[in-house]
Amino acid sequence: MTIMGTVKTIDAAHIEVTLKDGKSRSIPLAKNTMFMRGKDMIQADQVKPGARVVIVLAEDDKTAEHVKIGTESKSK
């Protein structure tokens, strides 16, 4: 399952995103969650609020397995 949205907050334990319908969703991060910008792996601390993301959930459909980072939202 995938979730698309805009990063609201992120810390070592979870990422909170605002979905297209305006609702927020908090997704737990695993120790092995991978963060990708294009083809490059980045660290979680490089993901900033306002960034557009696609989150691929692990088999449990709860924990983030991959977080793909797009461009920062310009609608502020």
N, C-alpha and C positions, 0 to 999 in steps of 0.2 A: 504494500500500500504506500502511496506517496501523498504528501501534504505540501501544498504551495502556499506561500504567504510572505509577509514582511516581518523581519526580526524586530521584536519589541524589546526583549531583554535576553541576555545569555550569560550563564555562569558555568562553573565546572559540573554542575549536576543536571541542568536542564536548559532548554531553549524555548522561549515563548514567542509565538508568532501570531500576527494578526492575519486572519484569513480574508478571502475576497468578500465574504458576507459581513465583515466587520467584527466577527467573533474572535476571541483570543483562544489559543490552545497552547498548553504547556506540554512539552515532550521531553521525557528523561533522556539524558545522554549516557552512553555506556563508556567504559574506559577505552574501548577500541573503536568508538565512533570516528569515522573519517570525514574530514572537511576538505572539499575540493573547490577551487576557483579555476574554471577551465580544466586543463589537464594537470594543474599543479596542486599538490597537497599543501594545505596551510594549517596553522594552529587555530584552535578555538578562539583564542584571544584576538585573532585578526578579524573575526566576524563582528561587525558593528551593528547597532540598532539602525534600522532603515534599509538594510540590505535585503534584497529579494532572494528567497531561498526555495529550493525543492528538497524536502526531507524524505528519504527513503527509510521506511520503518523496517525493523528486524522482523523475524518470523513471529514474534509475540504481538505484532501490530501495536506496540506501545513505545518501544525504545528506538531512538534514532540510530540507524546503521550507517547511513551516509547523509551528509548535508552538502548540497551543491549550491554554491553562492553565485548569484548573478550580480547585476549592477545595483547601486543604491537607488532607492525610490526618490523621485524628485517632487512628489506631491506632498509637501509639508506646509 
